[in-house]
Amino acid sequence: MIKILAISGSLRRASSNTTLLRASIMLAPEGVEINVYGGLGDLPLFNPDLEGNEPPSVLDFRARLQESDGVLIASPEYAHGVTGAIKNALDWLVGSGEFENKPVALVNASPRATHAQASLAETVTIMGGRIVAEASPTVALLGKGLDEAGIVAHPEISGAMHAAIAAFARAIESRRAE
C-alpha cells in the first residue's frame, strides 16, 4: 500500500484545492491510499525557540509526514505567493527533515496561480523534497463550482488527476526500489 498525505494550503471550508484533494481519494488507483491532512489551521506560527519542545499539533503533523510515502500539495495563490498557512506548515519542517528525499506532487487548481506554484516548488526543493513533475498537473477548477463528485465525473479533470496519481505512485515505487 502506498500512503500519500494530501495537504491543502487553504483553510477555507469550501476550498477548491481541498475539494480537489478529496476527489483525489476517489481517483486513486488500487493500492494507493490518500489521506487529507486537516490540521493546517491548528499549527501555531513557526517559532524556532520551540524546536525541541514542539506543540502536539506540530508533532502530529511531522508524524503523519513520516508515515507517508509521498506528499500531495494543492495550494491557492494569495497576492502572487503561497498562503501563510502552507508556508507556516513547511517552516515547521525545515529543521526536522521530513521532506528530505520525500516524493512530492504539486497540484495546481488554477492556471493563473503560477507565482505561488513556482514559489512552492522552490521551497519544497530547498527542503530536500523530490518534486515529481509528471504527478503535478494544473487543472482548471476556477469558476466551475464542482464538488468532489463533480470533479470525479468531469472527464478532463478526473483523467488528469487519475493519471497524475498513478504517475506519483510509480515514482514512489521507483524510489522504494532504489
Residue frames as a rotation matrix with the C-alpha (Angstrom) as fourth column:
MET 1
0.582 0.813 0.000 0.00
0.813 -0.582 0.000 0.00
0.000 0.000 -1.000 0.00
ILE 2
-0.553 -0.673 0.492 1.28
0.664 -0.712 -0.227 3.45
0.503 0.201 0.841 -0.95
LYS 3
0.285 0.618 -0.733 0.35
0.921 -0.388 0.032 6.11
-0.264 -0.684 -0.680 1.59
ILE 4
-0.481 -0.349 0.804 0.05
0.612 -0.790 0.024 9.70
0.627 0.504 0.594 0.40
LEU 5
-0.191 0.374 -0.907 -0.55
0.783 -0.499 -0.371 12.64
-0.592 -0.782 -0.197 2.70
ALA 6
-0.113 0.262 0.958 -2.51
0.800 -0.548 0.244 15.36
0.590 0.794 -0.148 0.92
ILE 7
-0.356 -0.084 -0.931 -2.16
0.739 -0.635 -0.225 18.92
-0.572 -0.768 0.288 2.18
SER 8
0.364 0.509 0.780 -4.32
0.814 -0.580 -0.001 21.84
0.452 0.635 -0.626 1.10
GLY 9
-0.715 -0.698 -0.041 -2.78
0.655 -0.648 -0.388 25.26
0.245 -0.304 0.921 1.54
SER 10
-0.465 0.643 0.608 -6.23
-0.286 -0.759 0.584 26.74
0.838 0.098 0.538 2.07
LEU 11
-0.978 0.197 -0.071 -8.12
0.120 0.254 -0.960 26.99
-0.171 -0.947 -0.272 5.33
ARG 12
-0.507 0.831 -0.229 -11.37
-0.862 -0.491 0.125 27.90
-0.009 0.261 0.965 3.54
ARG 13
-0.239 0.520 0.820 -14.14
-0.342 0.746 -0.572 25.40
-0.909 -0.417 0.000 4.22
ALA 14
0.742 0.593 0.314 -15.26
0.125 0.338 -0.933 25.38
-0.659 0.731 0.177 0.56
SER 15
-0.002 -0.868 -0.496 -11.74
-0.625 -0.387 0.679 25.49
-0.781 0.311 -0.542 -0.89
SER 16
0.802 0.229 -0.552 -11.39
-0.594 0.404 -0.696 24.23
0.063 0.886 0.460 -4.45
ASN 17
-0.186 -0.947 -0.263 -7.90
-0.784 0.304 -0.541 22.95
0.592 0.105 -0.799 -3.53
THR 18
-0.637 0.021 0.770 -9.23
-0.627 0.567 -0.534 20.89
-0.448 -0.824 -0.348 -0.63
THR 19
0.473 0.877 0.086 -12.11
-0.581 0.384 -0.717 19.66
-0.662 0.290 0.692 -2.78
LEU 20
0.489 -0.386 -0.782 -9.63
-0.745 0.282 -0.605 18.56
0.454 0.878 -0.149 -5.45
LEU 21
-0.626 -0.766 0.144 -7.61
-0.714 0.490 -0.500 16.64
0.312 -0.416 -0.854 -2.86
ARG 22
-0.295 0.608 0.737 -10.74
-0.561 0.513 -0.649 14.94
-0.773 -0.605 0.190 -1.51
ALA 23
0.735 0.536 -0.415 -11.72
-0.631 0.318 -0.707 13.95
-0.247 0.782 0.573 -5.05
SER 24
-0.050 -0.865 -0.499 -8.21
-0.879 0.275 -0.389 12.52
0.474 0.419 -0.775 -5.47
ILE 25
-0.512 -0.058 0.857 -9.05
-0.651 0.678 -0.342 9.93
-0.561 -0.733 -0.385 -2.84
MET 26
0.427 0.802 0.417 -11.75
-0.223 0.540 -0.811 8.57
-0.877 0.253 0.409 -5.17
LEU 27
0.849 -0.118 -0.514 -9.49
-0.524 -0.074 -0.849 8.84
0.063 0.990 -0.125 -8.24
ALA 28
-0.081 -0.948 0.309 -6.54
-0.942 0.174 0.286 7.00
-0.325 -0.268 -0.907 -6.73
PRO 29
0.034 0.033 -0.999 -5.65
-0.621 0.784 0.005 3.68
0.783 0.620 0.047 -8.32
GLU 30
0.924 0.293 -0.244 -5.88
-0.047 0.722 0.690 0.47
0.378 -0.627 0.681 -6.33
GLY 31
0.364 -0.809 -0.461 -3.09
0.886 0.454 -0.097 0.17
0.288 -0.373 0.882 -3.78
VAL 32
-0.675 -0.531 0.512 -2.89
0.368 -0.844 -0.390 3.94
0.639 -0.075 0.765 -3.18
GLU 33
0.249 0.702 -0.667 -4.30
0.962 -0.101 0.253 5.45
0.111 -0.705 -0.701 -0.01
ILE 34
-0.514 -0.337 0.788 -4.66
0.308 -0.931 -0.197 9.24
0.800 0.142 0.583 0.15
ASN 35
0.139 0.500 -0.855 -5.39
0.990 -0.103 0.101 10.99
-0.037 -0.860 -0.509 3.45
VAL 36
0.167 -0.005 0.986 -6.18
0.315 -0.947 -0.058 14.70
0.934 0.320 -0.157 3.52
TYR 37
-0.615 -0.473 -0.631 -4.46
0.757 -0.131 -0.640 16.44
0.220 -0.871 0.439 6.42
GLY 38
0.306 0.872 0.383 -6.97
0.615 -0.488 0.620 18.57
0.727 0.046 -0.685 8.30
GLY 39
0.538 -0.095 -0.838 -4.78
0.816 -0.191 0.546 20.19
-0.212 -0.977 -0.025 10.93
LEU 40
-0.199 -0.698 0.688 -3.14
0.808 -0.514 -0.288 23.02
0.554 0.498 0.667 8.99
GLY 41
0.211 0.385 0.898 -5.11
-0.084 -0.909 0.409 25.66
0.974 -0.161 -0.160 10.89
ASP 42
0.972 0.162 -0.170 -4.10
0.132 0.221 0.966 24.12
0.194 -0.962 0.193 14.22
LEU 43
0.166 -0.980 -0.106 -0.38
0.938 0.191 -0.291 24.65
0.305 -0.051 0.951 13.68
PRO 44
0.653 0.004 -0.757 0.94
0.419 -0.835 0.357 27.60
-0.631 -0.550 -0.547 15.68
LEU 45
0.899 -0.423 -0.116 3.08
-0.378 -0.615 -0.692 30.20
0.221 0.665 -0.713 13.98
PHE 46
0.541 -0.770 -0.339 6.57
0.593 0.635 -0.496 28.82
0.597 0.067 0.799 13.48
ASN 47
0.787 -0.379 0.487 8.89
-0.590 -0.692 0.416 29.79
0.180 -0.615 -0.768 16.30
PRO 48
0.215 -0.781 -0.586 12.45
-0.157 0.565 -0.810 28.42
0.964 0.266 -0.001 16.29
ASP 49
-0.469 -0.378 0.799 12.56
-0.809 -0.181 -0.560 28.85
0.356 -0.908 -0.221 20.06
LEU 50
0.390 0.719 0.576 10.11
-0.860 0.508 -0.051 25.94
-0.329 -0.475 0.816 20.32
GLU 51
0.359 -0.323 -0.876 12.35
-0.532 0.700 -0.476 23.49
0.767 0.637 0.079 18.48
GLY 52
-0.730 -0.545 -0.413 12.87
-0.034 0.632 -0.774 20.52
0.683 -0.551 -0.480 20.77
ASN 53
-0.819 0.545 -0.182 9.68
0.252 0.056 -0.966 21.42
-0.516 -0.837 -0.183 22.62
GLU 54
-0.892 0.448 -0.061 7.18
-0.232 -0.336 0.913 21.48
0.389 0.828 0.403 19.76
PRO 55
-0.321 0.871 0.372 3.44
-0.853 -0.095 -0.513 21.60
-0.411 -0.482 0.774 20.45
PRO 56
-0.310 0.252 0.917 1.44
0.052 0.967 -0.248 18.37
-0.949 -0.029 -0.313 19.92
SER 57
0.757 0.641 -0.124 -0.08
-0.073 -0.107 -0.992 19.67
-0.649 0.760 -0.034 16.67
VAL 58
0.355 -0.726 -0.589 3.40
-0.935 -0.284 -0.214 20.03
-0.012 0.627 -0.779 15.15
LEU 59
-0.596 -0.588 0.547 4.50
-0.620 0.769 0.152 16.60
-0.510 -0.249 -0.823 16.37
ASP 60
0.138 0.744 0.654 1.33
0.129 0.642 -0.756 15.06
-0.982 0.188 -0.007 14.90
PHE 61
0.827 0.135 -0.546 1.94
-0.461 -0.393 -0.796 16.81
-0.322 0.909 -0.263 11.55
ARG 62
-0.098 -0.961 -0.258 5.51
-0.994 0.084 0.066 15.55
-0.042 0.263 -0.964 11.45
ALA 63
-0.511 -0.047 0.858 4.45
-0.299 0.946 -0.127 12.00
-0.806 -0.322 -0.497 12.37
ARG 64
0.568 0.786 0.245 1.87
0.032 0.276 -0.961 11.94
-0.822 0.554 0.131 9.57
LEU 65
0.644 -0.423 -0.637 4.56
-0.765 -0.357 -0.537 13.04
0.000 0.833 -0.553 7.11
GLN 66
-0.428 -0.857 0.288 6.98
-0.859 0.485 0.165 10.40
-0.281 -0.176 -0.943 8.36
GLU 67
-0.244 0.442 0.863 4.31
-0.041 0.885 -0.464 7.71
-0.969 -0.149 -0.198 7.89
SER 68
0.759 0.602 -0.247 3.61
-0.224 -0.114 -0.968 8.81
-0.611 0.790 0.049 4.32
ASP 69
0.130 -0.673 0.728 5.38
0.775 0.527 0.348 7.60
-0.618 0.519 0.590 1.21
GLY 70
-0.633 -0.274 0.724 4.66
0.701 -0.599 0.386 10.84
0.328 0.752 0.571 -0.62
VAL 71
-0.390 0.461 -0.797 3.06
0.432 -0.673 -0.601 14.26
-0.813 -0.578 0.063 -0.20
LEU 72
-0.314 0.436 0.843 0.42
0.882 -0.195 0.430 15.77
0.352 0.879 -0.323 -2.47
ILE 73
-0.519 0.069 -0.852 0.05
0.488 -0.795 -0.361 19.55
-0.702 -0.603 0.379 -2.06
ALA 74
-0.120 0.524 0.843 -2.63
0.844 -0.393 0.364 21.79
0.522 0.755 -0.396 -3.55
SER 75
-0.254 -0.047 -0.966 -2.39
0.757 -0.631 -0.168 25.42
-0.602 -0.774 0.196 -2.55
PRO 76
0.739 0.547 0.394 -4.02
0.674 -0.596 -0.436 28.61
-0.004 0.588 -0.809 -3.79
GLU 77
-0.432 -0.825 0.364 -2.14
0.806 -0.534 -0.255 31.76
0.405 0.183 0.896 -4.66
TYR 78
0.689 0.549 -0.474 -2.58
0.702 -0.669 0.246 34.84
-0.182 -0.502 -0.846 -2.48
ALA 79
0.873 -0.296 -0.387 -1.02
-0.289 -0.954 0.078 38.09
-0.392 0.044 -0.919 -3.73
HIS 80
0.588 -0.619 -0.520 1.42
-0.564 0.147 -0.813 36.24
0.580 0.771 -0.263 -6.03
GLY 81
-0.527 -0.811 0.255 2.60
-0.763 0.319 -0.563 33.98
0.375 -0.491 -0.786 -3.22
VAL 82
-0.500 0.311 -0.808 1.83
0.359 0.924 0.134 30.85
0.788 -0.224 -0.574 -1.26
THR 83
0.579 0.767 0.275 -0.63
-0.025 -0.321 0.947 31.07
0.815 -0.555 -0.167 1.56
GLY 84
-0.079 -0.567 0.820 0.65
-0.883 -0.342 -0.321 31.84
0.462 -0.750 -0.474 5.03
ALA 85
0.629 0.413 0.659 -0.84
-0.702 0.665 0.253 28.58
-0.334 -0.622 0.708 6.24
ILE 86
0.954 -0.294 -0.049 1.18
0.235 0.842 -0.486 26.36
0.184 0.452 0.873 3.88
LYS 87
0.221 -0.920 0.325 4.36
-0.182 -0.366 -0.913 28.39
0.958 0.143 -0.248 4.35
ASN 88
0.133 -0.110 0.985 4.00
-0.977 -0.180 0.111 28.14
0.165 -0.977 -0.131 8.12
ALA 89
0.896 0.243 0.372 3.49
-0.312 0.940 0.138 24.37
-0.316 -0.240 0.918 7.92
LEU 90
0.748 -0.663 -0.043 6.58
0.327 0.423 -0.845 23.99
0.578 0.618 0.533 5.75
ASP 91
0.143 -0.705 0.695 8.61
-0.602 -0.619 -0.505 26.19
0.786 -0.346 -0.513 8.09
TRP 92
0.527 0.110 0.843 7.91
-0.813 0.354 0.462 23.72
-0.247 -0.929 0.276 10.91
LEU 93
0.947 -0.086 0.310 9.60
0.148 0.973 -0.180 21.02
-0.286 0.216 0.934 8.78
VAL 94
0.726 -0.682 -0.083 12.78
-0.475 -0.412 -0.778 22.80
0.497 0.604 -0.623 7.70
GLY 95
-0.143 -0.885 0.443 14.96
-0.953 0.003 -0.302 21.54
0.266 -0.466 -0.844 10.53
SER 96
0.125 0.273 0.954 13.26
-0.720 0.686 -0.102 18.22
-0.682 -0.674 0.283 11.21
GLY 97
-0.704 -0.691 -0.162 13.89
-0.578 0.425 0.696 16.53
-0.413 0.584 -0.699 7.86
GLU 98
-0.063 0.739 0.671 10.52
0.064 0.674 -0.736 15.01
-0.996 -0.003 -0.090 6.95
PHE 99
0.820 0.399 -0.411 10.82
-0.330 -0.256 -0.908 16.35
-0.468 0.880 -0.078 3.40
GLU 100
-0.161 -0.970 -0.183 14.32
-0.810 0.024 0.585 15.03
-0.563 0.242 -0.790 2.79
ASN 101
-0.937 -0.279 -0.211 14.09
-0.345 0.636 0.690 12.87
-0.058 0.719 -0.693 -0.38
LYS 102
-0.374 0.886 0.275 10.29
0.244 0.380 -0.892 12.67
-0.895 -0.267 -0.359 0.02
PRO 103
-0.756 0.214 0.618 8.41
0.630 -0.019 0.777 12.44
0.178 0.977 -0.120 -3.29
VAL 104
-0.419 0.597 -0.685 6.14
0.195 -0.677 -0.710 15.49
-0.887 -0.431 0.167 -3.63
ALA 105
-0.455 0.393 0.799 3.43
0.861 -0.035 0.508 16.29
0.228 0.919 -0.322 -6.17
LEU 106
-0.747 0.190 -0.637 2.23
0.111 -0.909 -0.402 19.88
-0.655 -0.371 0.658 -6.50
VAL 107
-0.284 0.759 0.586 -1.30
0.959 0.216 0.185 20.10
0.014 0.614 -0.789 -7.87
ASN 108
-0.943 -0.018 -0.332 -2.44
0.026 -0.999 -0.019 23.48
-0.332 -0.027 0.943 -9.13
ALA 109
-0.247 0.947 0.205 -6.20
0.801 0.319 -0.506 24.09
-0.545 0.039 -0.838 -9.19
SER 110
0.772 0.492 -0.404 -5.89
0.202 -0.791 -0.578 27.35
-0.603 0.365 -0.709 -11.12
PRO 111
0.392 -0.642 0.659 -3.86
0.909 0.156 -0.388 28.01
0.146 0.751 0.644 -14.27
ARG 112
0.617 -0.118 0.778 -3.46
0.026 -0.985 -0.170 31.60
0.787 0.125 -0.604 -13.04
ALA 113
0.952 -0.194 0.238 -1.63
-0.258 -0.089 0.962 30.57
-0.166 -0.977 -0.135 -9.85
THR 114
0.695 -0.713 -0.096 1.82
0.318 0.425 -0.847 30.40
0.645 0.558 0.522 -11.42
HIS 115
0.060 -0.711 0.701 3.69
-0.566 -0.602 -0.563 32.58
0.822 -0.362 -0.439 -8.90
ALA 116
0.366 0.144 0.919 2.63
-0.910 0.262 0.321 30.54
-0.194 -0.954 0.227 -5.88
GLN 117
0.998 0.026 0.065 3.31
-0.009 0.970 -0.243 27.29
-0.069 0.242 0.968 -7.70
ALA 118
0.428 -0.901 0.070 6.85
0.115 -0.022 -0.993 28.40
0.896 0.433 0.094 -8.56
SER 119
-0.042 -0.407 0.912 7.44
-0.838 -0.483 -0.254 29.61
0.544 -0.775 -0.320 -5.00
LEU 120
0.666 0.367 0.649 6.10
-0.679 0.660 0.323 26.38
-0.310 -0.656 0.689 -3.53
ALA 121
0.917 -0.372 -0.143 8.30
0.216 0.766 -0.605 24.33
0.335 0.524 0.783 -5.84
GLU 122
0.107 -0.915 0.388 11.35
-0.249 -0.403 -0.881 26.35
0.963 -0.002 -0.271 -4.78
THR 123
0.097 -0.011 0.995 10.56
-0.983 -0.158 0.094 25.94
0.156 -0.987 -0.026 -1.08
VAL 124
0.887 0.297 0.354 9.92
-0.359 0.925 0.123 22.19
-0.291 -0.236 0.927 -1.32
THR 125
0.742 -0.657 -0.135 13.08
0.218 0.427 -0.878 21.69
0.634 0.622 0.460 -3.38
ILE 126
-0.056 -0.804 0.592 15.29
-0.521 -0.483 -0.704 23.62
0.852 -0.348 -0.392 -0.97
MET 127
0.255 0.239 0.937 13.83
-0.953 0.227 0.202 21.49
-0.164 -0.944 0.286 1.84
GLY 128
-0.710 -0.651 0.267 15.03
-0.583 0.757 0.294 18.35
-0.393 0.053 -0.918 0.05
GLY 129
0.202 0.855 0.478 11.70
-0.177 0.512 -0.840 17.22
-0.963 0.084 0.255 -1.39
ARG 130
-0.861 -0.441 0.253 11.75
0.119 0.310 0.943 15.45
-0.494 0.843 -0.214 -4.75
ILE 131
-0.073 0.871 -0.485 9.07
-0.611 -0.424 -0.669 17.02
-0.788 0.247 0.563 -6.94
VAL 132
-0.542 0.041 0.840 7.54
0.518 0.803 0.295 14.56
-0.662 0.595 -0.456 -9.36
ALA 133
-0.789 0.143 -0.598 6.74
-0.421 -0.835 0.356 16.74
-0.448 0.532 0.718 -12.37
GLU 134
-0.790 0.486 -0.373 4.55
-0.169 0.412 0.895 14.17
0.589 0.770 -0.243 -14.14
ALA 135
-0.325 0.678 -0.660 2.40
0.886 0.461 0.037 13.98
0.330 -0.572 -0.751 -10.99
SER 136
-0.508 0.029 -0.861 1.98
0.505 -0.800 -0.325 17.76
-0.698 -0.600 0.391 -10.73
PRO 137
-0.394 0.404 0.826 -0.83
0.872 -0.119 0.474 18.82
0.290 0.907 -0.306 -13.06
THR 138
-0.898 0.331 -0.289 -2.59
-0.218 -0.906 -0.362 22.14
-0.382 -0.262 0.886 -13.38
VAL 139
-0.529 0.810 0.254 -6.34
0.837 0.447 0.317 21.71
0.143 0.380 -0.914 -13.61
ALA 140
-0.860 0.246 0.447 -8.84
-0.151 -0.959 0.238 24.50
0.488 0.137 0.862 -14.20
LEU 141
-0.461 0.714 -0.526 -11.36
0.881 0.440 -0.175 24.42
0.106 -0.544 -0.832 -11.36
LEU 142
-0.856 0.049 -0.515 -11.85
0.150 -0.929 -0.337 28.18
-0.496 -0.366 0.788 -11.14
GLY 143
-0.579 0.699 -0.420 -15.47
-0.780 -0.624 0.037 29.13
-0.237 0.349 0.907 -11.77
LYS 144
-0.632 0.326 -0.703 -16.66
-0.269 0.759 0.593 25.56
0.727 0.564 -0.392 -12.29
GLY 145
-0.130 0.605 0.785 -18.21
-0.981 -0.192 -0.015 25.18
0.141 -0.773 0.619 -8.82
LEU 146
0.188 0.158 -0.969 -17.52
-0.303 0.948 0.096 21.44
0.934 0.276 0.226 -8.75
ASP 147
0.528 -0.060 0.847 -17.71
-0.818 0.230 0.527 19.35
-0.227 -0.971 0.072 -5.62
GLU 148
-0.398 -0.753 0.524 -15.84
-0.578 0.650 0.494 16.06
-0.713 -0.106 -0.693 -5.22
ALA 149
0.046 0.509 0.860 -18.43
0.413 0.774 -0.480 14.10
-0.910 0.377 -0.175 -7.20
GLY 150
0.909 0.308 -0.280 -18.41
-0.074 -0.543 -0.836 16.74
-0.410 0.781 -0.471 -9.94
ILE 151
0.129 -0.948 -0.292 -14.63
-0.929 -0.219 0.300 16.52
-0.348 0.232 -0.908 -10.22
VAL 152
-0.496 -0.286 0.820 -14.76
-0.160 0.958 0.237 12.73
-0.853 -0.014 -0.521 -10.40
ALA 153
0.326 0.745 0.582 -17.47
0.528 0.368 -0.766 12.95
-0.784 0.557 -0.273 -13.10
HIS 154
0.739 -0.118 -0.664 -15.59
-0.488 -0.773 -0.405 15.58
-0.465 0.623 -0.629 -15.14
PRO 155
0.920 -0.321 0.227 -13.68
0.390 0.818 -0.424 13.57
-0.049 0.478 0.877 -17.78
GLU 156
0.478 -0.784 0.396 -10.84
0.067 -0.417 -0.907 16.04
0.876 0.460 -0.147 -18.35
ILE 157
0.183 -0.399 0.899 -10.16
-0.879 -0.476 -0.032 16.85
0.440 -0.784 -0.438 -14.70
SER 158
0.709 0.119 0.695 -10.66
-0.527 0.744 0.410 13.32
-0.468 -0.658 0.590 -13.38
GLY 159
0.915 -0.395 0.076 -8.49
0.339 0.656 -0.674 11.91
0.217 0.643 0.735 -16.16
ALA 160
0.282 -0.837 0.468 -5.68
-0.250 -0.535 -0.807 14.36
0.926 0.110 -0.361 -15.42
MET 161
0.197 -0.182 0.963 -5.83
-0.974 -0.147 0.171 13.69
0.110 -0.972 -0.206 -11.69
HIS 162
0.905 0.134 0.403 -6.04
-0.204 0.970 0.134 9.90
-0.373 -0.203 0.905 -12.06
ALA 163
0.735 -0.675 0.065 -3.04
0.345 0.290 -0.893 9.95
0.583 0.679 0.446 -14.41
ALA 164
0.161 -0.684 0.711 -1.11
-0.575 -0.651 -0.496 12.22
0.802 -0.329 -0.498 -12.02
ILE 165
0.438 0.045 0.898 -1.77
-0.865 0.294 0.407 9.99
-0.246 -0.955 0.168 -9.01
ALA 166
0.975 -0.107 0.195 -0.81
0.155 0.956 -0.250 6.89
-0.160 0.274 0.948 -10.99
ALA 167
0.472 -0.849 0.239 2.44
0.126 -0.204 -0.971 8.62
0.873 0.488 0.011 -12.07
PHE 168
0.178 -0.360 0.916 3.05
-0.882 -0.471 -0.014 9.61
0.437 -0.805 -0.401 -8.46
ALA 169
0.777 0.166 0.607 2.56
-0.471 0.793 0.386 6.02
-0.417 -0.586 0.695 -7.30
ARG 170
0.859 -0.509 0.050 5.04
0.400 0.607 -0.687 4.80
0.320 0.610 0.725 -9.94
ALA 171
0.219 -0.803 0.554 7.60
-0.291 -0.596 -0.748 7.38
0.931 0.003 -0.364 -8.79
ILE 172
0.346 -0.037 0.938 7.14
-0.938 -0.005 0.346 6.31
-0.008 -0.999 -0.036 -5.18
GLU 173
0.948 0.020 0.318 7.55
-0.029 0.999 0.024 2.65
-0.318 -0.032 0.948 -6.15
SER 174
0.633 -0.761 0.139 10.68
0.276 0.055 -0.960 3.54
0.723 0.646 0.245 -8.08
ARG 175
0.134 -0.561 0.817 12.08
-0.745 -0.601 -0.290 5.36
0.653 -0.570 -0.498 -5.04
ARG 176
0.668 0.182 0.722 11.34
-0.665 0.581 0.469 2.31
-0.334 -0.793 0.509 -2.87
ALA 177
0.961 -0.253 0.109 13.27
0.275 0.848 -0.453 0.13
0.022 0.466 0.885 -5.30
GLU 178
0.529 -0.798 0.289 16.39
-0.313 -0.500 -0.808 2.34
0.789 0.337 -0.514 -5.11
